[in-house]
């Protein structure tokens, strides 16, 4: 049990303002993204953060970009191409459109979050649960507005709140707040496939003589 003397004291956080800023960020970035990818199919759009909530960035990928990355990474082992596709599909740091987007909208997000640091930048003092709530709320609002349906080529992307070090359980928990049960069931299958594919690649490349 955590001692009362070690409990973190969070600063007051304006959730309404932050939700509006995230809403604007997603709008601007997704407009830019659809213009940049042309006829490519965006299969995922997400907000990317960490456990502290000290940053929020956009991340996305297209089916075609996934294929490009898988081909590049499997050049020396083409027999593993399918495994690379599965392994990279839900690995945001490997996506072609990871952390790309509107500098103006990103600056507004950063300005709000920067005020959460203490004087020597060693502790972030906003409640990460509130930041996650704002991110989910902004994405839900855009869904209600049919924003992604109107702009996406083909079917709208799967939406999520992702982190660099994140369990599949948490990915599915956030996904369930933003997507249909059918889309979440498919995501669960693909997350398991991705893990198995990663292990196969690792075993083939690093463990075999």
GICOR-V728838 format. One record per pair of residues at least 12 apart in sequence whose ideal C-beta (glycine too) atoms are under 10 Angstrom apart, sorted by the first residue. I is the first residue (numbers start at 1). J is the second residue. If there is no record, write none. Layout:
I,J  I,J
This chain:
8,123  8,124  8,125  8,127  9,123  9,125  10,116  10,124  10,125  10,126  10,127  10,128  10,129  10,130  11,115  11,116  11,117  11,118  11,124  11,125  11,126  11,127  12,125  12,126  12,127  12,130  13,53  13,112  13,113  13,115  13,116  13,125  13,126  13,127  13,130  13,131  13,134  14,112  14,115  14,126  14,130  14,134  15,126  15,127  15,130  15,131  15,133  15,134  15,137  16,134  16,137  17,108  17,112  17,134  18,56  18,108  18,109  18,112  18,113  18,126  18,130  18,131  18,133  18,134  18,135  18,137  18,138  19,130  19,133  19,134  19,135  19,136  19,137  19,138  19,139  19,140  19,141  20,108  20,134  20,138  20,141  21,56  21,105  21,106  21,107  21,108  21,109  21,110  21,111  21,112  21,113  21,134  21,138  22,47  22,56  22,58  22,105  22,108  22,109  22,112  22,131  22,134  22,135  22,136  22,137  22,138  22,139  22,141  22,142  23,105  23,134  23,135  23,137  23,138  23,139  23,141  23,142  23,145  23,147  24,102  24,104  24,105  24,108  24,109  24,138  25,47  25,56  25,57  25,58  25,101  25,102  25,104  25,105  25,106  25,107  25,108  25,109  25,135  25,138  26,45  26,46  26,47  26,58  26,101  26,102  26,105  26,135  26,138  26,139  26,141  26,142  26,147  26,148  26,159  27,102  27,105  27,138  27,142  27,145  27,147  27,151  28,58  28,101  28,102  28,103  28,104  28,105  28,106  28,108  29,45  29,47  29,57  29,58  29,59  29,60  29,97  29,100  29,101  29,102  29,105  29,106  30,42  30,45  30,58  30,60  30,101  30,102  30,142  30,147  30,148  30,151  30,152  30,157  31,101  31,102  31,147  31,151  32,58  32,97  32,100  32,101  32,102  32,105  33,45  33,58  33,60  33,61  33,62  33,97  33,100  33,101  33,102  33,151  33,152  33,157  34,60  34,148  34,151  34,152  34,153  35,151  36,60  36,62  36,96  36,97  36,100  36,101  37,60  37,61  37,62  37,64  37,65  37,96  37,97  37,153  38,62  38,64  38,153  39,62  39,64  39,153  39,154  40,61  40,62  40,63  40,64  40,65  40,66  40,67  40,68  40,96  40,97  40,153  40,154  41,61  41,62  41,63  41,64  41,65  41,66  41,152  41,153  41,154  41,155  41,157  42,60  42,61  42,62  42,63  42,64  42,65  42,97  42,148  42,151  42,152  42,153  42,154  42,155  42,156  42,157  42,158  43,60  43,61  43,62  43,63  43,64  43,65  43,66  43,89  43,152  43,154  43,155  43,156  43,157  43,158  44,59  44,60  44,61  44,62  44,63  44,66  44,89  44,90  44,92  44,95  44,97  44,157  44,158  44,159  44,160  44,162  44,175  44,187  45,58  45,59  45,60  45,61  45,97  45,139  45,142  45,148  45,152  45,156  45,157  45,158  45,159  45,160  45,178  46,58  46,59  46,60  46,61  46,90  46,92  46,95  46,98  46,135  46,139  46,157  46,158  46,159  46,160  46,161  46,162  46,163  46,171  46,174  46,175  46,178  47,59  47,109  47,131  47,132  47,134  47,135  47,136  47,138  47,139  47,159  47,160  47,161  47,162  47,163  47,174  48,60  48,92  48,93  48,95  48,98  48,99  48,135  48,160  48,161  48,162  48,163  48,164  48,166  49,113  49,128  49,131  49,132  49,135  49,161  49,162  49,163  49,164  49,166  50,124  50,128  50,131  50,163  50,164  50,165  50,166  51,124  51,128  51,132  51,163  51,164  51,165  51,166  52,113  52,116  52,117  52,123  52,124  52,125  52,126  52,128  52,131  53,113  53,116  53,124  53,126  53,127  53,128  53,129  53,130  53,131  53,132  53,134  53,135  53,163  54,113  54,114  54,116  54,117  54,121  54,123  54,124  54,125  54,126  54,128  54,131  55,99  55,106  55,109  55,110  55,113  55,114  55,124  55,131  56,106  56,109  56,110  56,112  56,113  56,131  56,132  56,134  56,135  56,138  56,161  57,92  57,98  57,99  57,100  57,101  57,106  57,109  57,110  57,162  58,97  58,98  58,99  58,100  58,101  58,102  58,105  58,106  58,109  59,92  59,93  59,95  59,97  59,98  59,99  59,100  59,101  59,160  59,162  60,92  60,95  60,96  60,97  60,98  60,99  60,100  60,101  60,157  61,88  61,89  61,90  61,91  61,92  61,94  61,95  61,96  61,97  61,98  61,157  62,95  62,96  62,97  62,153  62,157  63,85  63,89  63,154  64,96  65,88  65,94  65,95  65,96  65,97  65,98  66,84  66,85  66,86  66,88  66,89  66,90  66,91  66,94  66,95  66,96  67,81  67,84  67,85  67,88  68,96  69,84  69,85  69,88  69,89  69,91  69,94  69,95  69,96  70,82  70,83  70,84  70,85  70,86  70,87  70,88  70,89  70,94  71,84  71,85  72,84  73,85  73,87  73,88  73,94  73,201  74,87  74,88  74,201  76,205  77,201  77,204  77,205  79,204  80,197  80,200  80,201  80,204  80,205  82,193  82,197  82,200  83,193  83,194  83,196  83,197  83,198  83,199  83,200  83,201  83,204  84,197  84,198  84,200  84,201  85,193  85,194  85,197  86,190  86,191  86,192  86,193  86,194  86,195  86,196  86,197  86,198  86,200  86,201  87,193  87,194  87,195  87,196  87,197  87,198  87,199  87,200  87,201  87,202  88,194  88,197  88,198  88,201  89,187  89,190  89,191  89,193  89,194  89,197  90,158  90,160  90,162  90,168  90,171  90,187  90,190  90,191  90,193  90,194  90,195  91,162  91,194  91,198  92,160  92,162  92,163  92,164  92,166  93,162  93,164  98,162  112,126  112,131  112,134  113,126  113,131  116,128  116,131  131,161  132,161  132,163  132,170  132,174  133,161  135,160  135,161  135,174  135,178  136,159  136,160  136,161  136,174  136,177  136,178  137,177  139,159  139,160  139,161  139,174  139,177  139,178  139,179  140,159  140,177  140,178  142,159  142,178  143,156  143,159  143,178  143,179  155,183  156,179  156,183  157,179  157,183  158,175  158,178  158,179  158,180  158,183  158,184  158,186  158,187  158,190  159,174  159,175  159,177  159,178  159,179  159,183  160,172  160,173  160,174  160,175  160,176  160,177  160,178  160,179  160,184  160,187  161,173  161,174  161,175  161,177  161,178  162,174  162,175  167,191  168,187  168,188  168,191  168,192  168,194  168,195  169,188  169,191  171,184  171,187  171,188  171,191  172,184  172,185  172,187  172,188  172,191  175,187  175,188  175,191
